[in-house]
């Protein structure tokens, strides 16, 4: 199944791109997506404790089971306003 | 303000967030805002609905700018209307406070010391180029 991943702000810079398309043969979670991104960009790893996860534009859990074509976002601490 | 005007409103409370020339003792030259726009909209809508559930308000509107903003520019405008002023003030406060902790928007400041992401109260150096 395919999962679209979005990265923002410091996470986007650490990954080097604003999004990624991942493919899984087995059930996947946001945590598994993040691990895949870390293989490509190991310095993302250090950000993990500060990040929140969203699935389909809603805050979600790292271990939530994903469905095909879900959109996962990794969200650094926000600073709008 | 016009977005929340109504004959039933006796008060419209407004808030404007503006770009400041300093942050944590450092000079700031300009800010750049980035957002997860679709989620920011739905999260902001949730915050406004929560406010409408807690206080008797007749309307609320919010607009957050993204991209580069200069010192003194308005980054966010909020307006809340109510029959009376107290719920308008309280709901306005709730919306801006929740926005700051939940709505996926980020700012990066540039000053004489370089460029930093703002993450809550912390300054974090940016990494414009891959290092590995």
N, CA and C atoms of all chains as a GROMACS GRO file, in nm:
protein
  639
    1UNK      N    1   0.085  -0.120   0.000
    1UNK     CA    2   0.000   0.000   0.000
    1UNK      C    3   0.088   0.124   0.000
    2UNK      N    4   0.031   0.230  -0.054
    2UNK     CA    5   0.108   0.354  -0.065
    2UNK      C    6   0.066   0.452   0.043
    3UNK      N    7   0.163   0.521   0.098
    3UNK     CA    8   0.139   0.622   0.200
    3UNK      C    9   0.212   0.749   0.157
    4UNK      N   10   0.141   0.860   0.163
    4UNK     CA   11   0.203   0.989   0.134
    4UNK      C   12   0.247   1.051   0.266
    5UNK      N   13   0.370   1.094   0.272
    5UNK     CA   14   0.424   1.152   0.396
    5UNK      C   15   0.461   1.297   0.371
    6UNK      N   16   0.419   1.384   0.462
    6UNK     CA   17   0.453   1.527   0.453
    6UNK      C   18   0.543   1.565   0.570
    7UNK      N   19   0.638   1.652   0.543
    7UNK     CA   20   0.728   1.700   0.649
    7UNK      C   21   0.728   1.852   0.647
    8UNK      N   22   0.734   1.910   0.765
    8UNK     CA   23   0.727   2.054   0.775
    8UNK      C   24   0.843   2.111   0.857
    9UNK      N   25   0.870   2.237   0.831
    9UNK     CA   26   0.963   2.318   0.910
    9UNK      C   27   1.096   2.243   0.930
   10UNK      N   28   1.137   2.224   1.056
   10UNK     CA   29   1.269   2.165   1.080
   10UNK      C   30   1.276   2.021   1.030
   11UNK      N   31   1.164   1.949   1.036
   11UNK     CA   32   1.164   1.810   0.988
   11UNK      C   33   1.182   1.809   0.835
   12UNK      N   34   1.119   1.904   0.768
   12UNK     CA   35   1.136   1.914   0.622
   12UNK      C   36   1.281   1.942   0.587
   13UNK      N   37   1.343   2.032   0.662
   13UNK     CA   38   1.484   2.064   0.635
   13UNK      C   39   1.575   1.944   0.662
   14UNK      N   40   1.544   1.872   0.770
   14UNK     CA   41   1.630   1.758   0.805
   14UNK      C   42   1.617   1.648   0.700
   15UNK      N   43   1.497   1.632   0.645
   15UNK     CA   44   1.477   1.528   0.543
   15UNK      C   45   1.528   1.575   0.407
   16UNK      N   46   1.521   1.706   0.386
   16UNK     CA   47   1.570   1.762   0.259
   16UNK      C   48   1.462   1.778   0.154
   17UNK      N   49   1.342   1.726   0.182
   17UNK     CA   50   1.230   1.737   0.087
   17UNK      C   51   1.101   1.752   0.167
   18UNK      N   52   1.000   1.813   0.109
   18UNK     CA   53   0.876   1.833   0.184
   18UNK      C   54   0.784   1.712   0.187
   19UNK      N   55   0.808   1.614   0.100
   19UNK     CA   56   0.721   1.498   0.105
   19UNK      C   57   0.787   1.374   0.051
   20UNK      N   58   0.727   1.260   0.082
   20UNK     CA   59   0.779   1.132   0.036
   20UNK      C   60   0.662   1.040   0.006
   21UNK      N   61   0.680   0.952  -0.089
   21UNK     CA   62   0.580   0.849  -0.119
   21UNK      C   63   0.640   0.716  -0.077
   22UNK      N   64   0.577   0.649   0.019
   22UNK     CA   65   0.630   0.522   0.069
   22UNK      C   66   0.538   0.409   0.027
   23UNK      N   67   0.597   0.291   0.017
   23UNK     CA   68   0.519   0.173  -0.021
   23UNK      C   69   0.546   0.062   0.081
   24UNK      N   70   0.440   0.001   0.130
   24UNK     CA   71   0.454  -0.107   0.229
   24UNK      C   72   0.381  -0.231   0.178
   25UNK      N   73   0.441  -0.346   0.203
   25UNK     CA   74   0.374  -0.472   0.170
   25UNK      C   75   0.292  -0.521   0.288
   26UNK      N   76   0.326  -0.471   0.408
   26UNK     CA   77   0.258  -0.515   0.530
   26UNK      C   78   0.189  -0.395   0.592
   27UNK      N   79   0.103  -0.423   0.694
   27UNK     CA   80   0.042  -0.310   0.765
   27UNK      C   81   0.150  -0.214   0.815
   28UNK      N   82   0.122  -0.086   0.809
   28UNK     CA   83   0.222   0.014   0.845
   28UNK      C   84   0.165   0.111   0.947
   29UNK      N   85   0.257   0.181   1.014
   29UNK     CA   86   0.220   0.283   1.112
   29UNK      C   87   0.301   0.408   1.081
   30UNK      N   88   0.263   0.523   1.138
   30UNK     CA   89   0.348   0.641   1.123
   30UNK      C   90   0.492   0.615   1.171
   31UNK      N   91   0.505   0.534   1.279
   31UNK     CA   92   0.640   0.504   1.329
   31UNK      C   93   0.722   0.432   1.223
   32UNK      N   94   0.657   0.339   1.149
   32UNK     CA   95   0.729   0.266   1.044
   32UNK      C   96   0.766   0.360   0.929
   33UNK      N   97   0.677   0.454   0.900
   33UNK     CA   98   0.709   0.554   0.796
   33UNK      C   99   0.832   0.633   0.837
   34UNK      N  100   0.832   0.675   0.964
   34UNK     CA  101   0.943   0.758   1.010
   34UNK      C  102   1.074   0.682   1.002
   35UNK      N  103   1.070   0.552   1.039
   35UNK     CA  104   1.192   0.471   1.029
   35UNK      C  105   1.245   0.467   0.886
   36UNK      N  106   1.153   0.453   0.792
   36UNK     CA  107   1.196   0.451   0.651
   36UNK      C  108   1.262   0.584   0.611
   37UNK      N  109   1.203   0.694   0.655
   37UNK     CA  110   1.262   0.824   0.621
   37UNK      C  111   1.400   0.838   0.685
   38UNK      N  112   1.414   0.784   0.807
   38UNK     CA  113   1.543   0.794   0.877
   38UNK      C  114   1.654   0.716   0.806
   39UNK      N  115   1.615   0.611   0.734
   39UNK     CA  116   1.716   0.537   0.658
   39UNK      C  117   1.776   0.630   0.551
   40UNK      N  118   1.689   0.707   0.489
   40UNK     CA  119   1.735   0.802   0.387
   40UNK      C  120   1.805   0.923   0.448
   41UNK      N  121   1.756   0.970   0.560
   41UNK     CA  122   1.807   1.093   0.622
   41UNK      C  123   1.824   1.069   0.771
   42UNK      N  124   1.937   1.009   0.811
   42UNK     CA  125   1.956   0.967   0.951
   42UNK      C  126   1.942   1.081   1.052
   43UNK      N  127   1.966   1.203   1.009
   43UNK     CA  128   1.960   1.309   1.110
   43UNK      C  129   1.816   1.344   1.149
   44UNK      N  130   1.717   1.288   1.081
   44UNK     CA  131   1.578   1.304   1.125
   44UNK      C  132   1.557   1.241   1.262
   45UNK      N  133   1.628   1.133   1.286
   45UNK     CA  134   1.613   1.054   1.409
   45UNK      C  135   1.612   1.141   1.535
   46UNK      N  136   1.703   1.238   1.539
   46UNK     CA  137   1.718   1.321   1.659
   46UNK      C  138   1.594   1.406   1.685
   47UNK      N  139   1.514   1.429   1.582
   47UNK     CA  140   1.395   1.514   1.599
   47UNK      C  141   1.278   1.438   1.657
   48UNK      N  142   1.284   1.305   1.650
   48UNK     CA  143   1.164   1.227   1.682
   48UNK      C  144   1.098   1.264   1.815
   49UNK      N  145   1.176   1.283   1.925
   49UNK     CA  146   1.108   1.313   2.052
   49UNK      C  147   1.024   1.441   2.048
   50UNK      N  148   1.057   1.531   1.958
   50UNK     CA  149   0.984   1.659   1.956
   50UNK      C  150   0.866   1.656   1.860
   51UNK      N  151   0.854   1.552   1.779
   51UNK     CA  152   0.754   1.554   1.672
   51UNK      C  153   0.619   1.498   1.716
   52UNK      N  154   0.513   1.555   1.658
   52UNK     CA  155   0.380   1.495   1.666
   52UNK      C  156   0.348   1.438   1.529
   53UNK      N  157   0.248   1.351   1.529
   53UNK     CA  158   0.207   1.286   1.405
   53UNK      C  159   0.064   1.326   1.372
   54UNK      N  160   0.037   1.346   1.245
   54UNK     CA  161  -0.102   1.361   1.200
   54UNK      C  162  -0.128   1.259   1.091
   55UNK      N  163  -0.248   1.203   1.091
   55UNK     CA  164  -0.292   1.116   0.982
   55UNK      C  165  -0.418   1.179   0.923
   56UNK      N  166  -0.413   1.201   0.793
   56UNK     CA  167  -0.525   1.265   0.723
   56UNK      C  168  -0.570   1.394   0.793
   57UNK      N  169  -0.471   1.475   0.826
   57UNK     CA  170  -0.493   1.609   0.882
   57UNK      C  171  -0.550   1.611   1.023
   58UNK      N  172  -0.535   1.499   1.096
   58UNK     CA  173  -0.577   1.493   1.236
   58UNK      C  174  -0.460   1.444   1.318
   59UNK      N  175  -0.438   1.502   1.437
   59UNK     CA  176  -0.335   1.449   1.525
   59UNK      C  177  -0.365   1.302   1.553
   60UNK      N  178  -0.261   1.220   1.555
   60UNK     CA  179  -0.279   1.075   1.566
   60UNK      C  180  -0.164   1.016   1.647
   61UNK      N  181  -0.171   0.885   1.667
   61UNK     CA  182  -0.068   0.815   1.743
   61UNK      C  183   0.038   0.757   1.649
   62UNK      N  184   0.159   0.744   1.702
   62UNK     CA  185   0.269   0.687   1.622
   62UNK      C  186   0.239   0.544   1.580
   63UNK      N  187   0.161   0.471   1.663
   63UNK     CA  188   0.136   0.329   1.634
   63UNK      C  189   0.002   0.305   1.568
   64UNK      N  190  -0.066   0.410   1.528
   64UNK     CA  191  -0.194   0.391   1.459
   64UNK      C  192  -0.173   0.313   1.329
   65UNK      N  193  -0.262   0.217   1.303
   65UNK     CA  194  -0.248   0.140   1.180
   65UNK      C  195  -0.299   0.224   1.062
   66UNK      N  196  -0.219   0.227   0.957
   66UNK     CA  197  -0.253   0.310   0.842
   66UNK      C  198  -0.331   0.232   0.738
   67UNK      N  199  -0.411   0.305   0.661
   67UNK     CA  200  -0.483   0.246   0.548
   67UNK      C  201  -0.419   0.298   0.420
   68UNK      N  202  -0.443   0.224   0.312
   68UNK     CA  203  -0.386   0.265   0.183
   68UNK      C  204  -0.423   0.409   0.152
   69UNK      N  205  -0.326   0.483   0.100
   69UNK     CA  206  -0.344   0.622   0.058
   69UNK      C  207  -0.364   0.721   0.172
   70UNK      N  208  -0.337   0.677   0.295
   70UNK     CA  209  -0.340   0.774   0.405
   70UNK      C  210  -0.230   0.878   0.384
   71UNK      N  211  -0.254   0.995   0.440
   71UNK     CA  212  -0.154   1.102   0.438
   71UNK      C  213  -0.102   1.120   0.580
   72UNK      N  214   0.027   1.097   0.597
   72UNK     CA  215   0.090   1.108   0.729
   72UNK      C  216   0.174   1.235   0.730
   73UNK      N  217   0.166   1.311   0.839
   73UNK     CA  218   0.251   1.431   0.850
   73UNK      C  219   0.329   1.426   0.980
   74UNK      N  220   0.454   1.469   0.974
   74UNK     CA  221   0.538   1.482   1.093
   74UNK      C  222   0.548   1.630   1.128
   75UNK      N  223   0.508   1.660   1.251
   75UNK     CA  224   0.480   1.798   1.290
   75UNK      C  225   0.571   1.842   1.404
   76UNK      N  226   0.668   1.927   1.376
   76UNK     CA  227   0.751   1.982   1.484
   76UNK      C  228   0.665   2.073   1.574
   77UNK      N  229   0.717   2.108   1.692
   77UNK     CA  230   0.641   2.198   1.781
   77UNK      C  231   0.598   2.323   1.703
   78UNK      N  232   0.470   2.356   1.713
   78UNK     CA  233   0.416   2.464   1.630
   78UNK      C  234   0.450   2.601   1.690
   79UNK      N  235   0.451   2.701   1.606
   79UNK     CA  236   0.486   2.836   1.654
   79UNK      C  237   0.413   2.943   1.574
   80UNK      N  238   0.286   2.916   1.544
   80UNK     CA  239   0.206   3.016   1.472
   80UNK      C  240   0.166   3.131   1.563
   81UNK      N  241   0.098   3.227   1.503
   81UNK     CA  242   0.049   3.341   1.580
   81UNK      C  243   0.132   3.464   1.555
   82UNK      N  244  -1.327   4.200   1.070
   82UNK     CA  245  -1.442   4.247   1.150
   82UNK      C  246  -1.572   4.227   1.074
   83UNK      N  247  -1.568   4.258   0.944
   83UNK     CA  248  -1.692   4.250   0.865
   83UNK      C  249  -1.746   4.107   0.863
   84UNK      N  250  -1.655   4.011   0.868
   84UNK     CA  251  -1.698   3.871   0.860
   84UNK      C  252  -1.784   3.830   0.979
   85UNK      N  253  -1.773   3.900   1.090
   85UNK     CA  254  -1.848   3.860   1.209
   85UNK      C  255  -1.957   3.960   1.247
   86UNK      N  256  -1.971   4.068   1.170
   86UNK     CA  257  -2.076   4.167   1.201
   86UNK      C  258  -2.214   4.103   1.190
   87UNK      N  259  -2.302   4.140   1.283
   87UNK     CA  260  -2.440   4.091   1.273
   87UNK      C  261  -2.527   4.178   1.362
   88UNK      N  262  -2.657   4.183   1.331
   88UNK     CA  263  -2.747   4.265   1.414
   88UNK      C  264  -2.755   4.215   1.558
   89UNK      N  265  -2.723   4.086   1.581
   89UNK     CA  266  -2.734   4.034   1.718
   89UNK      C  267  -2.609   4.061   1.800
   90UNK      N  268  -2.502   4.106   1.735
   90UNK     CA  269  -2.377   4.128   1.807
   90UNK      C  270  -2.376   4.265   1.874
   91UNK      N  271  -2.342   4.264   2.003
   91UNK     CA  272  -2.324   4.391   2.073
   91UNK      C  273  -2.177   4.419   2.096
   92UNK      N  274  -2.092   4.324   2.060
   92UNK     CA  275  -1.947   4.340   2.080
   92UNK      C  276  -1.872   4.260   1.975
   93UNK      N  277  -1.767   4.319   1.925
   93UNK     CA  278  -1.673   4.243   1.841
   93UNK      C  279  -1.535   4.265   1.901
   94UNK      N  280  -1.476   4.155   1.952
   94UNK     CA  281  -1.341   4.163   2.007
   94UNK      C  282  -1.244   4.121   1.897
   95UNK      N  283  -1.134   4.194   1.883
   95UNK     CA  284  -1.038   4.161   1.777
   95UNK      C  285  -0.898   4.146   1.836
   96UNK      N  286  -0.818   4.067   1.768
   96UNK     CA  287  -0.678   4.049   1.806
   96UNK      C  288  -0.594   4.052   1.679
   97UNK      N  289  -0.485   4.125   1.684
   97UNK     CA  290  -0.389   4.121   1.574
   97UNK      C  291  -0.254   4.083   1.631
   98UNK      N  292  -0.194   3.978   1.576
   98UNK     CA  293  -0.057   3.943   1.612
   98UNK      C  294   0.034   4.012   1.512
   99UNK      N  295   0.139   4.077   1.562
   99UNK     CA  296   0.228   4.152   1.473
   99UNK      C  297   0.372   4.105   1.488
  100UNK      N  298   0.448   4.127   1.386
  100UNK     CA  299   0.588   4.080   1.385
  100UNK      C  300   0.674   4.177   1.466
  101UNK      N  301   0.743   4.121   1.566
  101UNK     CA  302   0.821   4.199   1.663
  101UNK      C  303   0.967   4.198   1.620
  102UNK      N  304   1.040   4.304   1.658
  102UNK     CA  305   1.179   4.314   1.613
  102UNK      C  306   1.278   4.245   1.708
  103UNK      N  307   1.225   4.170   1.807
  103UNK     CA  308   1.316   4.098   1.897
  103UNK      C  309   1.246   3.974   1.948
  104UNK      N  310   1.326   3.874   1.986
  104UNK     CA  311   1.271   3.751   2.043
  104UNK      C  312   1.379   3.691   2.132
  105UNK      N  313   1.346   3.669   2.260
  105UNK     CA  314   1.442   3.614   2.357
  105UNK      C  315   1.574   3.691   2.355
  106UNK      N  316   1.564   3.822   2.351
  106UNK     CA  317   1.683   3.906   2.359
  106UNK      C  318   1.760   3.918   2.229
  107UNK      N  319   1.712   3.853   2.122
  107UNK     CA  320   1.782   3.863   1.993
  107UNK      C  321   1.704   3.954   1.900
  108UNK      N  322   1.781   4.023   1.816
  108UNK     CA  323   1.719   4.108   1.716
  108UNK      C  324   1.660   4.022   1.605
  109UNK      N  325   1.546   4.064   1.554
  109UNK     CA  326   1.481   3.993   1.444
  109UNK      C  327   1.467   4.089   1.326
  110UNK      N  328   1.508   4.042   1.207
  110UNK     CA  329   1.498   4.125   1.087
  110UNK      C  330   1.367   4.100   1.012
  111UNK      N  331   1.330   3.972   1.003
  111UNK     CA  332   1.202   3.936   0.941
  111UNK      C  333   1.166   3.793   0.980
  112UNK      N  334   1.040   3.756   0.957
  112UNK     CA  335   0.992   3.621   0.986
  112UNK      C  336   0.943   3.555   0.858
  113UNK      N  337   0.954   3.422   0.856
  113UNK     CA  338   0.892   3.345   0.748
  113UNK      C  339   0.802   3.240   0.812
  114UNK      N  340   0.676   3.240   0.771
  114UNK     CA  341   0.581   3.144   0.823
  114UNK      C  342   0.557   3.033   0.722
  115UNK      N  343   0.547   2.912   0.776
  115UNK     CA  344   0.515   2.795   0.695
  115UNK      C  345   0.395   2.727   0.760
  116UNK      N  346   0.307   2.669   0.681
  116UNK     CA  347   0.191   2.602   0.739
  116UNK      C  348   0.157   2.474   0.668
  117UNK      N  349   0.094   2.384   0.740
  117UNK     CA  350   0.029   2.267   0.681
  117UNK      C  351  -0.114   2.316   0.660
  118UNK      N  352  -0.133   2.378   0.544
  118UNK     CA  353  -0.250   2.465   0.530
  118UNK      C  354  -0.384   2.395   0.550
  119UNK      N  355  -0.399   2.277   0.488
  119UNK     CA  356  -0.530   2.211   0.498
  119UNK      C  357  -0.559   2.171   0.643
  120UNK      N  358  -0.458   2.118   0.713
  120UNK     CA  359  -0.480   2.080   0.852
  120UNK      C  360  -0.494   2.204   0.941
  121UNK      N  361  -0.420   2.308   0.909
  121UNK     CA  362  -0.430   2.431   0.989
  121UNK      C  363  -0.573   2.484   0.983
  122UNK      N  364  -0.633   2.478   0.863
  122UNK     CA  365  -0.772   2.524   0.850
  122UNK      C  366  -0.866   2.440   0.934
  123UNK      N  367  -0.852   2.306   0.926
  123UNK     CA  368  -0.948   2.223   0.999
  123UNK      C  369  -0.925   2.232   1.149
  124UNK      N  370  -0.799   2.243   1.191
  124UNK     CA  371  -0.770   2.254   1.334
  124UNK      C  372  -0.824   2.387   1.389
  125UNK      N  373  -0.806   2.492   1.311
  125UNK     CA  374  -0.856   2.623   1.354
  125UNK      C  375  -1.009   2.621   1.361
  126UNK      N  376  -1.070   2.552   1.265
  126UNK     CA  377  -1.217   2.541   1.269
  126UNK      C  378  -1.262   2.467   1.394
  127UNK      N  379  -1.188   2.361   1.432
  127UNK     CA  380  -1.221   2.289   1.556
  127UNK      C  381  -1.211   2.382   1.676
  128UNK      N  382  -1.105   2.462   1.680
  128UNK     CA  383  -1.085   2.552   1.794
  128UNK      C  384  -1.202   2.651   1.803
  129UNK      N  385  -1.243   2.703   1.688
  129UNK     CA  386  -1.353   2.799   1.687
  129UNK      C  387  -1.483   2.731   1.730
  130UNK      N  388  -1.503   2.607   1.686
  130UNK     CA  389  -1.625   2.536   1.728
  130UNK      C  390  -1.624   2.508   1.877
  131UNK      N  391  -1.505   2.475   1.932
  131UNK     CA  392  -1.496   2.456   2.077
  131UNK      C  393  -1.531   2.586   2.150
  132UNK      N  394  -1.480   2.696   2.098
  132UNK     CA  395  -1.509   2.826   2.161
  132UNK      C  396  -1.659   2.854   2.155
  133UNK      N  397  -1.721   2.821   2.041
  133UNK     CA  398  -1.864   2.845   2.026
  133UNK      C  399  -1.945   2.756   2.120
  134UNK      N  400  -1.888   2.639   2.156
  134UNK     CA  401  -1.956   2.550   2.249
  134UNK      C  402  -1.945   2.599   2.393
  135UNK      N  403  -1.840   2.675   2.422
  135UNK     CA  404  -1.818   2.718   2.562
  135UNK      C  405  -1.872   2.855   2.592
  136UNK      N  406  -1.872   2.942   2.492
  136UNK     CA  407  -1.920   3.078   2.514
  136UNK      C  408  -2.028   3.111   2.413
  137UNK      N  409  -2.113   3.203   2.450
  137UNK     CA  410  -2.221   3.242   2.362
  137UNK      C  411  -2.170   3.347   2.264
  138UNK      N  412  -2.123   3.300   2.149
  138UNK     CA  413  -2.072   3.393   2.048
  138UNK      C  414  -2.155   3.379   1.921
  139UNK      N  415  -2.162   3.486   1.845
  139UNK     CA  416  -2.245   3.482   1.724
  139UNK      C  417  -2.161   3.466   1.597
  140UNK      N  418  -2.031   3.485   1.609
  140UNK     CA  419  -1.947   3.466   1.490
  140UNK      C  420  -1.801   3.472   1.528
  141UNK      N  421  -1.717   3.411   1.446
  141UNK     CA  422  -1.572   3.418   1.469
  141UNK      C  423  -1.502   3.408   1.334
  142UNK      N  424  -1.394   3.480   1.319
  142UNK     CA  425  -1.318   3.473   1.194
  142UNK      C  426  -1.170   3.480   1.228
  143UNK      N  427  -1.089   3.409   1.149
  143UNK     CA  428  -0.945   3.408   1.173
  143UNK      C  429  -0.874   3.407   1.039
  144UNK      N  430  -0.763   3.477   1.034
  144UNK     CA  431  -0.681   3.473   0.912
  144UNK      C  432  -0.533   3.477   0.953
  145UNK      N  433  -0.459   3.374   0.912
  145UNK     CA  434  -0.315   3.368   0.942
  145UNK      C  435  -0.239   3.384   0.812
  146UNK      N  436  -0.144   3.473   0.810
  146UNK     CA  437  -0.063   3.489   0.688
  146UNK      C  438   0.055   3.393   0.692
  147UNK      N  439   0.100   3.354   0.574
  147UNK     CA  440   0.217   3.267   0.561
  147UNK      C  441   0.317   3.336   0.469
  148UNK      N  442   0.440   3.283   0.469
  148UNK     CA  443   0.543   3.344   0.387
  148UNK      C  444   0.618   3.451   0.466
  149UNK      N  445   0.694   3.532   0.393
  149UNK     CA  446   0.780   3.630   0.460
  149UNK      C  447   0.700   3.752   0.507
  150UNK      N  448   0.720   3.788   0.635
  150UNK     CA  449   0.656   3.908   0.690
  150UNK      C  450   0.764   3.996   0.753
  151UNK      N  451   0.742   4.125   0.739
  151UNK     CA  452   0.840   4.222   0.790
  151UNK      C  453   0.797   4.271   0.928
  152UNK      N  454   0.890   4.336   0.997
  152UNK     CA  455   0.861   4.391   1.130
  152UNK      C  456   0.737   4.481   1.122
  153UNK      N  457   0.645   4.459   1.213
  153UNK     CA  458   0.524   4.541   1.217
  153UNK      C  459   0.408   4.484   1.136
  154UNK      N  460   0.436   4.389   1.048
  154UNK     CA  461   0.328   4.328   0.970
  154UNK      C  462   0.235   4.249   1.063
  155UNK      N  463   0.111   4.240   1.023
  155UNK     CA  464   0.015   4.158   1.098
  155UNK      C  465   0.027   4.014   1.049
  156UNK      N  466   0.056   3.921   1.142
  156UNK     CA  467   0.067   3.780   1.104
  156UNK      C  468  -0.065   3.708   1.119
  157UNK      N  469  -0.142   3.748   1.220
  157UNK     CA  470  -0.271   3.684   1.241
  157UNK      C  471  -0.375   3.786   1.285
  158UNK      N  472  -0.493   3.772   1.228
  158UNK     CA  473  -0.606   3.856   1.269
  158UNK      C  474  -0.720   3.766   1.314
  159UNK      N  475  -0.779   3.800   1.429
  159UNK     CA  476  -0.894   3.725   1.481
  159UNK      C  477  -1.004   3.824   1.514
  160UNK      N  478  -1.128   3.781   1.496
  160UNK     CA  479  -1.241   3.862   1.538
  160UNK      C  480  -1.349   3.770   1.592
  161UNK      N  481  -1.405   3.804   1.706
  161UNK     CA  482  -1.513   3.724   1.766
  161UNK      C  483  -1.626   3.820   1.804
  162UNK      N  484  -1.746   3.783   1.762
  162UNK     CA  485  -1.863   3.866   1.791
  162UNK      C  486  -1.954   3.796   1.891
  163UNK      N  487  -2.017   3.876   1.975
  163UNK     CA  488  -2.109   3.823   2.074
  163UNK      C  489  -2.209   3.932   2.109
  164UNK      N  490  -2.319   3.891   2.173
  164UNK     CA  491  -2.417   3.991   2.217
  164UNK      C  492  -2.355   4.085   2.321
  165UNK      N  493  -2.263   4.031   2.400
  165UNK     CA  494  -2.201   4.109   2.508
  165UNK      C  495  -2.050   4.092   2.506
  166UNK      N  496  -1.979   4.184   2.569
  166UNK     CA  497  -1.833   4.185   2.550
  166UNK      C  498  -1.760   4.070   2.621
  167UNK      N  499  -1.810   4.027   2.738
  167UNK     CA  500  -1.732   3.928   2.815
  167UNK      C  501  -1.709   3.798   2.736
  168UNK      N  502  -1.814   3.737   2.680
  168UNK     CA  503  -1.788   3.613   2.603
  168UNK      C  504  -1.700   3.639   2.481
  169UNK      N  505  -1.712   3.756   2.422
  169UNK     CA  506  -1.628   3.785   2.304
  169UNK      C  507  -1.481   3.786   2.344
  170UNK      N  508  -1.448   3.854   2.455
  170UNK     CA  509  -1.309   3.858   2.501
  170UNK      C  510  -1.259   3.718   2.537
  171UNK      N  511  -1.342   3.643   2.610
  171UNK     CA  512  -1.297   3.512   2.657
  171UNK      C  513  -1.278   3.414   2.542
  172UNK      N  514  -1.371   3.415   2.448
  172UNK     CA  515  -1.359   3.324   2.334
  172UNK      C  516  -1.239   3.364   2.247
  173UNK      N  517  -1.217   3.492   2.233
  173UNK     CA  518  -1.102   3.540   2.154
  173UNK      C  519  -0.972   3.489   2.216
  174UNK      N  520  -0.962   3.501   2.347
  174UNK     CA  521  -0.843   3.455   2.418
  174UNK      C  522  -0.822   3.304   2.399
  175UNK      N  523  -0.933   3.230   2.407
  175UNK     CA  524  -0.925   3.085   2.389
  175UNK      C  525  -0.873   3.051   2.249
  176UNK      N  526  -0.927   3.119   2.148
  176UNK     CA  527  -0.889   3.086   2.010
  176UNK      C  528  -0.741   3.114   1.987
  177UNK      N  529  -0.690   3.228   2.030
  177UNK     CA  530  -0.548   3.257   2.003
  177UNK      C  531  -0.458   3.166   2.086
  178UNK      N  532  -0.497   3.137   2.211
  178UNK     CA  533  -0.413   3.050   2.295
  178UNK      C  534  -0.406   2.908   2.238
  179UNK      N  535  -0.520   2.856   2.194
  179UNK     CA  536  -0.521   2.720   2.138
  179UNK      C  537  -0.450   2.717   2.003
  180UNK      N  538  -0.470   2.820   1.924
  180UNK     CA  539  -0.401   2.827   1.795
  180UNK      C  540  -0.251   2.811   1.813
  181UNK      N  541  -0.200   2.877   1.916
  181UNK     CA  542  -0.055   2.877   1.934
  181UNK      C  543   0.000   2.741   1.975
  182UNK      N  544  -0.083   2.655   2.029
  182UNK     CA  545  -0.031   2.523   2.067
  182UNK      C  546  -0.075   2.410   1.974
  183UNK      N  547  -0.173   2.432   1.890
  183UNK     CA  548  -0.229   2.320   1.812
  183UNK      C  549  -0.224   2.338   1.661
  184UNK      N  550  -0.236   2.460   1.614
  184UNK     CA  551  -0.253   2.478   1.470
  184UNK      C  552  -0.116   2.468   1.401
  185UNK      N  553  -0.104   2.378   1.301
  185UNK     CA  554   0.028   2.352   1.243
  185UNK      C  555   0.080   2.463   1.152
  186UNK      N  556   0.136   2.563   1.218
  186UNK     CA  557   0.203   2.675   1.151
  186UNK      C  558   0.335   2.696   1.225
  187UNK      N  559   0.440   2.728   1.149
  187UNK     CA  560   0.572   2.746   1.209
  187UNK      C  561   0.631   2.877   1.163
  188UNK      N  562   0.714   2.936   1.251
  188UNK     CA  563   0.784   3.055   1.206
  188UNK      C  564   0.934   3.037   1.220
  189UNK      N  565   1.002   3.099   1.126
  189UNK     CA  566   1.148   3.095   1.121
  189UNK      C  567   1.191   3.240   1.122
  190UNK      N  568   1.279   3.275   1.216
  190UNK     CA  569   1.319   3.415   1.223
  190UNK      C  570   1.461   3.433   1.172
  191UNK      N  571   1.482   3.547   1.109
  191UNK     CA  572   1.616   3.580   1.060
  191UNK      C  573   1.658   3.711   1.124
  192UNK      N  574   1.781   3.711   1.177
  192UNK     CA  575   1.837   3.830   1.239
  192UNK      C  576   1.986   3.831   1.214
  193UNK      N  577   2.058   3.920   1.285
  193UNK     CA  578   2.203   3.929   1.265
  193UNK      C  579   2.276   3.798   1.297
  194UNK      N  580   2.214   3.715   1.386
  194UNK     CA  581   2.280   3.589   1.425
  194UNK      C  582   2.246   3.473   1.333
  195UNK      N  583   2.168   3.499   1.230
  195UNK     CA  584   2.133   3.390   1.139
  195UNK      C  585   1.984   3.361   1.143
  196UNK      N  586   1.950   3.240   1.104
  196UNK     CA  587   1.810   3.201   1.088
  196UNK      C  588   1.778   3.088   1.185
  197UNK      N  589   1.665   3.099   1.254
  197UNK     CA  590   1.627   2.999   1.354
  197UNK      C  591   1.480   2.963   1.339
  198UNK      N  592   1.448   2.836   1.352
  198UNK     CA  593   1.308   2.798   1.369
  198UNK      C  594   1.268   2.831   1.510
  199UNK      N  595   1.146   2.878   1.525
  199UNK     CA  596   1.091   2.895   1.659
  199UNK      C  597   1.007   2.771   1.689
  200UNK      N  598   1.043   2.702   1.796
  200UNK     CA  599   0.965   2.586   1.838
  200UNK      C  600   0.927   2.611   1.982
  201UNK      N  601   0.805   2.656   2.003
  201UNK     CA  602   0.767   2.699   2.137
  201UNK      C  603   0.863   2.810   2.179
  202UNK      N  604   0.920   2.804   2.301
  202UNK     CA  605   1.009   2.911   2.345
  202UNK      C  606   1.154   2.893   2.300
  203UNK      N  607   1.182   2.783   2.229
  203UNK     CA  608   1.322   2.754   2.196
  203UNK      C  609   1.366   2.814   2.063
  204UNK      N  610   1.494   2.840   2.051
  204UNK     CA  611   1.554   2.877   1.923
  204UNK      C  612   1.628   2.755   1.871
  205UNK      N  613   1.602   2.722   1.748
  205UNK     CA  614   1.666   2.603   1.691
  205UNK      C  615   1.734   2.642   1.561
  206UNK      N  616   1.863   2.611   1.548
  206UNK     CA  617   1.930   2.649   1.424
  206UNK      C  618   1.869   2.576   1.304
  207UNK      N  619   1.862   2.641   1.191
  207UNK     CA  620   1.810   2.574   1.072
  207UNK      C  621   1.925   2.506   0.999
  208UNK      N  622   1.888   2.411   0.916
  208UNK     CA  623   1.988   2.340   0.838
  208UNK      C  624   1.948   2.351   0.692
  209UNK      N  625   1.989   2.457   0.627
  209UNK     CA  626   1.945   2.476   0.490
  209UNK      C  627   2.002   2.375   0.392
  210UNK      N  628   2.116   2.314   0.424
  210UNK     CA  629   2.176   2.220   0.330
  210UNK      C  630   2.199   2.085   0.396
  211UNK      N  631   2.186   1.977   0.318
  211UNK     CA  632   2.214   1.844   0.373
  211UNK      C  633   2.358   1.836   0.424
  212UNK      N  634   2.376   1.772   0.540
  212UNK     CA  635   2.511   1.762   0.596
  212UNK      C  636   2.568   1.622   0.583
  213UNK      N  637   2.480   1.523   0.547
  213UNK     CA  638   2.538   1.388   0.540
  213UNK      C  639   2.566   1.344   0.398
   0.00000   0.00000   0.00000
